Amino acid sequence: MRENAKSNAEVDLTFKWQNLLLPVEVKSGEKGSLRSLHEYMDVAPHNLAIRFLGNRVSLETATTRSGKTFTLLNLPYFAVTQLEKYVEWAWTKK
């Protein structure tokens, strides 16, 4: 969570995987800027983030405003029980 006088930002969850904390956003639709997730990724020592939405499994390349490129793992809501397996799969694909 980041707060300052003019704005704040927070990711919904973090997922501990190996020695990393991966940011997780849960969305009700595909629209949205993911501003908080992008800010998290700017300072993260890795390049993998997770988004749950009513969709299918996919990987996409995203870029923060400051230019850091990262992999966004998109998962349907029901895949939450298999999150670790999907993260391992995504890590090998990025």
BAZA-798507 format. One record per atom (N, C-alpha, C): chain; atom name; y, x, z; residue number from 1; residue in one letter. Coordinates in steps of 0.001 Angstrom, whole numbers, always signed. Layout:
<rs>
[r 'A','CA',[Y,X,Z],NUM,'A']
...
</rs>
This chain:
<rs>
[r 'A','N',[-1171,+841,+0],1,'M']
[r 'A','CA',[+0,+0,+0],1,'M']
[r 'A','C',[+1235,+887,+0],1,'M']
[r 'A','N',[+2200,+518,-814],2,'R']
[r 'A','CA',[+3463,+1253,-882],2,'R']
[r 'A','C',[+4573,+248,-671],2,'R']
[r 'A','N',[+5497,+603,+188],3,'E']
[r 'A','CA',[+6634,-273,+410],3,'E']
[r 'A','C',[+7910,+540,+384],3,'E']
[r 'A','N',[+8947,-23,-200],4,'N']
[r 'A','CA',[+10279,+535,-75],4,'N']
[r 'A','C',[+11261,-632,-49],4,'N']
[r 'A','N',[+12524,-335,+20],5,'A']
[r 'A','CA',[+13518,-1394,+191],5,'A']
[r 'A','C',[+13550,-2381,-973],5,'A']
[r 'A','N',[+13203,-1964,-2165],6,'K']
[r 'A','CA',[+13344,-2824,-3341],6,'K']
[r 'A','C',[+12046,-3439,-3840],6,'K']
[r 'A','N',[+10905,-2869,-3489],7,'S']
[r 'A','CA',[+9649,-3405,-4004],7,'S']
[r 'A','C',[+8489,-2957,-3134],7,'S']
[r 'A','N',[+7337,-3590,-3343],8,'N']
[r 'A','CA',[+6129,-3141,-2674],8,'N']
[r 'A','C',[+4975,-3244,-3655],8,'N']
[r 'A','N',[+3916,-2553,-3337],9,'A']
[r 'A','CA',[+2746,-2555,-4214],9,'A']
[r 'A','C',[+1506,-2401,-3358],9,'A']
[r 'A','N',[+447,-3102,-3737],10,'E']
[r 'A','CA',[-811,-2964,-3018],10,'E']
[r 'A','C',[-1964,-3304,-3954],10,'E']
[r 'A','N',[-3037,-2569,-3803],11,'V']
[r 'A','CA',[-4250,-2930,-4531],11,'V']
[r 'A','C',[-5035,-3883,-3628],11,'V']
[r 'A','N',[-5893,-4696,-4230],12,'D']
[r 'A','CA',[-6628,-5692,-3448],12,'D']
[r 'A','C',[-7638,-5052,-2505],12,'D']
[r 'A','N',[-8394,-4086,-3021],13,'L']
[r 'A','CA',[-9451,-3425,-2248],13,'L']
[r 'A','C',[-9577,-1983,-2696],13,'L']
[r 'A','N',[-10291,-1200,-1907],14,'T']
[r 'A','CA',[-10744,+108,-2377],14,'T']
[r 'A','C',[-12251,+152,-2180],14,'T']
[r 'A','N',[-12911,+896,-3040],15,'F']
[r 'A','CA',[-14365,+1041,-2983],15,'F']
[r 'A','C',[-14676,+2515,-2809],15,'F']
[r 'A','N',[-15359,+2864,-1707],16,'K']
[r 'A','CA',[-15724,+4262,-1468],16,'K']
[r 'A','C',[-16957,+4584,-2291],16,'K']
[r 'A','N',[-16799,+5547,-3163],17,'W']
[r 'A','CA',[-17906,+6006,-4001],17,'W']
[r 'A','C',[-17871,+7520,-4006],17,'W']
[r 'A','N',[-19004,+8129,-3612],18,'Q']
[r 'A','CA',[-19091,+9571,-3391],18,'Q']
[r 'A','C',[-17963,+9947,-2423],18,'Q']
[r 'A','N',[-17075,+10842,-2797],19,'N']
[r 'A','CA',[-15977,+11210,-1893],19,'N']
[r 'A','C',[-14645,+10635,-2380],19,'N']
[r 'A','N',[-14696,+9579,-3184],20,'L']
[r 'A','CA',[-13490,+9002,-3780],20,'L']
[r 'A','C',[-13245,+7578,-3274],20,'L']
[r 'A','N',[-11987,+7179,-3276],21,'L']
[r 'A','CA',[-11614,+5790,-3040],21,'L']
[r 'A','C',[-11112,+5217,-4358],21,'L']
[r 'A','N',[-11889,+4303,-4932],22,'L']
[r 'A','CA',[-11542,+3698,-6214],22,'L']
[r 'A','C',[-10776,+2403,-5967],22,'L']
[r 'A','N',[-9661,+2202,-6659],23,'P']
[r 'A','CA',[-8911,+959,-6477],23,'P']
[r 'A','C',[-9605,-204,-7169],23,'P']
[r 'A','N',[-9552,-1381,-6529],24,'V']
[r 'A','CA',[-10168,-2584,-7071],24,'V']
[r 'A','C',[-9123,-3687,-7098],24,'V']
[r 'A','N',[-8956,-4311,-8250],25,'E']
[r 'A','CA',[-8092,-5483,-8394],25,'E']
[r 'A','C',[-8965,-6673,-8755],25,'E']
[r 'A','N',[-8648,-7825,-8193],26,'V']
[r 'A','CA',[-9346,-9067,-8505],26,'V']
[r 'A','C',[-8317,-9996,-9143],26,'V']
[r 'A','N',[-8599,-10434,-10365],27,'K']
[r 'A','CA',[-7652,-11253,-11117],27,'K']
[r 'A','C',[-8287,-12585,-11498],27,'K']
[r 'A','N',[-7457,-13611,-11583],28,'S']
[r 'A','CA',[-7958,-14916,-11998],28,'S']
[r 'A','C',[-7930,-15074,-13514],28,'S']
[r 'A','N',[-7208,-14198,-14200],29,'G']
[r 'A','CA',[-7136,-14234,-15661],29,'G']
[r 'A','C',[-6882,-12841,-16191],29,'G']
[r 'A','N',[-6879,-12700,-17494],30,'E']
[r 'A','CA',[-6699,-11384,-18103],30,'E']
[r 'A','C',[-5252,-10926,-18111],30,'E']
[r 'A','N',[-4323,-11850,-17970],31,'K']
[r 'A','CA',[-2907,-11491,-17993],31,'K']
[r 'A','C',[-2544,-10782,-16702],31,'K']
[r 'A','N',[-1517,-9986,-16767],32,'G']
[r 'A','CA',[-1034,-9302,-15573],32,'G']
[r 'A','C',[-791,-7847,-15882],32,'G']
[r 'A','N',[+156,-7273,-15187],33,'S']
[r 'A','CA',[+550,-5899,-15491],33,'S']
[r 'A','C',[-268,-4858,-14742],33,'S']
[r 'A','N',[-952,-5254,-13666],34,'L']
[r 'A','CA',[-1706,-4308,-12834],34,'L']
[r 'A','C',[-810,-3184,-12313],34,'L']
[r 'A','N',[+445,-3512,-12015],35,'R']
[r 'A','CA',[+1420,-2507,-11595],35,'R']
[r 'A','C',[+937,-1723,-10373],35,'R']
[r 'A','N',[+414,-2413,-9378],36,'S']
[r 'A','CA',[-54,-1737,-8167],36,'S']
[r 'A','C',[-1203,-781,-8471],36,'S']
[r 'A','N',[-2121,-1234,-9299],37,'L']
[r 'A','CA',[-3250,-388,-9674],37,'L']
[r 'A','C',[-2760,+853,-10426],37,'L']
[r 'A','N',[-1802,+693,-11303],38,'H']
[r 'A','CA',[-1252,+1830,-12048],38,'H']
[r 'A','C',[-564,+2816,-11112],38,'H']
[r 'A','N',[+165,+2321,-10129],39,'E']
[r 'A','CA',[+813,+3211,-9171],39,'E']
[r 'A','C',[-214,+3966,-8346],39,'E']
[r 'A','N',[-1283,+3301,-7960],40,'Y']
[r 'A','CA',[-2366,+3951,-7236],40,'Y']
[r 'A','C',[-2961,+5072,-8097],40,'Y']
[r 'A','N',[-3218,+4756,-9358],41,'M']
[r 'A','CA',[-3850,+5735,-10237],41,'M']
[r 'A','C',[-2954,+6942,-10498],41,'M']
[r 'A','N',[-1646,+6766,-10450],42,'D']
[r 'A','CA',[-738,+7902,-10628],42,'D']
[r 'A','C',[-962,+8991,-9588],42,'D']
[r 'A','N',[-1367,+8613,-8390],43,'V']
[r 'A','CA',[-1539,+9608,-7320],43,'V']
[r 'A','C',[-3005,+9883,-6991],43,'V']
[r 'A','N',[-3912,+9158,-7625],44,'A']
[r 'A','CA',[-5343,+9335,-7357],44,'A']
[r 'A','C',[-5855,+10642,-7964],44,'A']
[r 'A','N',[-6815,+11302,-7281],45,'P']
[r 'A','CA',[-7384,+12546,-7806],45,'P']
[r 'A','C',[-8525,+12307,-8799],45,'P']
[r 'A','N',[-8638,+11097,-9310],46,'H']
[r 'A','CA',[-9694,+10741,-10261],46,'H']
[r 'A','C',[-9098,+9829,-11322],46,'H']
[r 'A','N',[-9919,+9381,-12259],47,'N']
[r 'A','CA',[-9390,+8525,-13333],47,'N']
[r 'A','C',[-10267,+7300,-13609],47,'N']
[r 'A','N',[-10712,+6638,-12526],48,'L']
[r 'A','CA',[-11513,+5426,-12674],48,'L']
[r 'A','C',[-10985,+4346,-11738],48,'L']
[r 'A','N',[-10743,+3157,-12294],49,'A']
[r 'A','CA',[-10303,+2002,-11522],49,'A']
[r 'A','C',[-11157,+803,-11915],49,'A']
[r 'A','N',[-11157,-223,-11051],50,'I']
[r 'A','CA',[-12029,-1380,-11246],50,'I']
[r 'A','C',[-11196,-2659,-11219],50,'I']
[r 'A','N',[-11548,-3577,-12135],51,'R']
[r 'A','CA',[-10911,-4893,-12144],51,'R']
[r 'A','C',[-11998,-5948,-12281],51,'R']
[r 'A','N',[-11995,-6917,-11360],52,'F']
[r 'A','CA',[-12881,-8072,-11462],52,'F']
[r 'A','C',[-12097,-9221,-12068],52,'F']
[r 'A','N',[-12700,-9886,-13048],53,'L']
[r 'A','CA',[-12099,-11048,-13668],53,'L']
[r 'A','C',[-13202,-11856,-14330],53,'L']
[r 'A','N',[-12903,-13062,-14710],54,'G']
[r 'A','CA',[-13917,-13905,-15346],54,'G']
[r 'A','C',[-14146,-13468,-16776],54,'G']
[r 'A','N',[-14852,-12394,-16965],55,'N']
[r 'A','CA',[-14996,-11782,-18273],55,'N']
[r 'A','C',[-16364,-11119,-18358],55,'N']
[r 'A','N',[-16539,-10314,-19352],56,'R']
[r 'A','CA',[-17784,-9550,-19488],56,'R']
[r 'A','C',[-17538,-8090,-19087],56,'R']
[r 'A','N',[-18594,-7342,-18973],57,'V']
[r 'A','CA',[-18492,-5927,-18620],57,'V']
[r 'A','C',[-17871,-5165,-19779],57,'V']
[r 'A','N',[-16866,-4360,-19469],58,'S']
[r 'A','CA',[-16267,-3512,-20497],58,'S']
[r 'A','C',[-15529,-2352,-19850],58,'S']
[r 'A','N',[-15322,-1331,-20638],59,'L']
[r 'A','CA',[-14499,-191,-20241],59,'L']
[r 'A','C',[-13307,-146,-21173],59,'L']
[r 'A','N',[-12143,+114,-20624],60,'E']
[r 'A','CA',[-10970,+277,-21476],60,'E']
[r 'A','C',[-10149,+1448,-20968],60,'E']
[r 'A','N',[-9442,+2054,-21878],61,'T']
[r 'A','CA',[-8547,+3149,-21521],61,'T']
[r 'A','C',[-7178,+2554,-21241],61,'T']
[r 'A','N',[-6622,+2937,-20106],62,'A']
[r 'A','CA',[-5295,+2460,-19722],62,'A']
[r 'A','C',[-4411,+3666,-19435],62,'A']
[r 'A','N',[-3110,+3462,-19538],63,'T']
[r 'A','CA',[-2150,+4535,-19291],63,'T']
[r 'A','C',[-1069,+4023,-18355],63,'T']
[r 'A','N',[-791,+4796,-17322],64,'T']
[r 'A','CA',[+262,+4419,-16376],64,'T']
[r 'A','C',[+1627,+4669,-17007],64,'T']
[r 'A','N',[+2672,+4160,-16365],65,'R']
[r 'A','CA',[+4027,+4377,-16873],65,'R']
[r 'A','C',[+4396,+5850,-16932],65,'R']
[r 'A','N',[+3821,+6629,-16019],66,'S']
[r 'A','CA',[+4144,+8063,-16014],66,'S']
[r 'A','C',[+3263,+8856,-16977],66,'S']
[r 'A','N',[+2315,+8183,-17651],67,'G']
[r 'A','CA',[+1533,+8852,-18683],67,'G']
[r 'A','C',[+131,+9272,-18308],67,'G']
[r 'A','N',[-327,+8999,-17100],68,'K']
[r 'A','CA',[-1698,+9346,-16726],68,'K']
[r 'A','C',[-2654,+8349,-17367],68,'K']
[r 'A','N',[-3672,+8853,-18039],69,'T']
[r 'A','CA',[-4690,+8021,-18669],69,'T']
[r 'A','C',[-5866,+7874,-17712],69,'T']
[r 'A','N',[-6389,+6661,-17622],70,'F']
[r 'A','CA',[-7551,+6433,-16770],70,'F']
[r 'A','C',[-8454,+5388,-17410],70,'F']
[r 'A','N',[-9672,+5297,-16892],71,'T']
[r 'A','CA',[-10648,+4324,-17366],71,'T']
[r 'A','C',[-10641,+3122,-16443],71,'T']
[r 'A','N',[-10533,+1942,-17034],72,'L']
[r 'A','CA',[-10563,+700,-16281],72,'L']
[r 'A','C',[-11895,+8,-16541],72,'L']
[r 'A','N',[-12679,-151,-15482],73,'L']
[r 'A','CA',[-13969,-826,-15557],73,'L']
[r 'A','C',[-13737,-2307,-15272],73,'L']
[r 'A','N',[-13937,-3148,-16278],74,'N']
[r 'A','CA',[-13787,-4595,-16140],74,'N']
[r 'A','C',[-15148,-5212,-15865],74,'N']
[r 'A','N',[-15217,-6015,-14810],75,'L']
[r 'A','CA',[-16482,-6638,-14419],75,'L']
[r 'A','C',[-16289,-8126,-14146],75,'L']
[r 'A','N',[-17307,-8941,-14469],76,'P']
[r 'A','CA',[-17248,-10347,-14072],76,'P']
[r 'A','C',[-17443,-10445,-12554],76,'P']
[r 'A','N',[-16935,-11519,-11969],77,'Y']
[r 'A','CA',[-16982,-11671,-10517],77,'Y']
[r 'A','C',[-18389,-11501,-9937],77,'Y']
[r 'A','N',[-19390,-12064,-10604],78,'F']
[r 'A','CA',[-20743,-12026,-10044],78,'F']
[r 'A','C',[-21337,-10621,-9972],78,'F']
[r 'A','N',[-20724,-9655,-10638],79,'A']
[r 'A','CA',[-21244,-8282,-10636],79,'A']
[r 'A','C',[-20880,-7512,-9363],79,'A']
[r 'A','N',[-20159,-8135,-8462],80,'V']
[r 'A','CA',[-19738,-7442,-7250],80,'V']
[r 'A','C',[-20934,-6910,-6457],80,'V']
[r 'A','N',[-22061,-7601,-6502],81,'T']
[r 'A','CA',[-23234,-7145,-5756],81,'T']
[r 'A','C',[-23854,-5888,-6353],81,'T']
[r 'A','N',[-23498,-5576,-7590],82,'Q']
[r 'A','CA',[-24036,-4391,-8274],82,'Q']
[r 'A','C',[-22945,-3358,-8548],82,'Q']
[r 'A','N',[-21872,-3394,-7776],83,'L']
[r 'A','CA',[-20714,-2554,-8056],83,'L']
[r 'A','C',[-21066,-1073,-8117],83,'L']
[r 'A','N',[-21836,-588,-7195],84,'E']
[r 'A','CA',[-22161,+838,-7194],84,'E']
[r 'A','C',[-22888,+1257,-8477],84,'E']
[r 'A','N',[-23803,+460,-8946],85,'K']
[r 'A','CA',[-24520,+779,-10184],85,'K']
[r 'A','C',[-23573,+800,-11387],85,'K']
[r 'A','N',[-22650,-166,-11442],86,'Y']
[r 'A','CA',[-21688,-183,-12550],86,'Y']
[r 'A','C',[-20734,+1004,-12487],86,'Y']
[r 'A','N',[-20333,+1392,-11292],87,'V']
[r 'A','CA',[-19453,+2554,-11156],87,'V']
[r 'A','C',[-20168,+3813,-11626],87,'V']
[r 'A','N',[-21417,+3979,-11233],88,'E']
[r 'A','CA',[-22187,+5142,-11695],88,'E']
[r 'A','C',[-22292,+5148,-13218],88,'E']
[r 'A','N',[-22549,+3996,-13809],89,'W']
[r 'A','CA',[-22628,+3876,-15276],89,'W']
[r 'A','C',[-21285,+4248,-15918],89,'W']
[r 'A','N',[-20213,+3684,-15384],90,'A']
[r 'A','CA',[-18874,+3950,-15951],90,'A']
[r 'A','C',[-18493,+5412,-15821],90,'A']
[r 'A','N',[-18870,+6038,-14720],91,'W']
[r 'A','CA',[-18518,+7441,-14499],91,'W']
[r 'A','C',[-19149,+8333,-15568],91,'W']
[r 'A','N',[-20346,+7979,-16015],92,'T']
[r 'A','CA',[-21012,+8788,-17044],92,'T']
[r 'A','C',[-20436,+8530,-18433],92,'T']
[r 'A','N',[-19741,+7402,-18619],93,'K']
[r 'A','CA',[-19204,+7039,-19929],93,'K']
[r 'A','C',[-17777,+7512,-20157],93,'K']
[r 'A','N',[-17062,+7839,-19115],94,'K']
[r 'A','CA',[-15637,+8161,-19285],94,'K']
[r 'A','C',[-15418,+9565,-19770],94,'K']
</rs>
